[in-house]
Amino acid sequence: MLLSFTAKIYVLVMHLWTRTISLKRKNRNLCGAYEYMFLFSDREPP
């Protein structure tokens, strides 16, 4: 339970971080790829 919660927080932080980097580089394709990867990994069982 705690591990799953920590994993979600980590995914959220990484998601926001990669989005910020992507927006700075104006690379929407990379941003979309990271969003899809994180959303897909979040749906997988822990």
C-alpha positions, 0 to 999 in steps of 0.5 A: 500500500505504502509502496504503491502510494510512493510509486504514484508520487514518484510517477507524478513528479517525474511526469511534471518534470518531464513535461516542464523539460519538454515545454522548455525544449518545445518538443511536444512529441517527447512530452506526449510519449512520456505522458503515454508511458507514465499513464500506461505504467500507472495502470499496471498493477504494482 
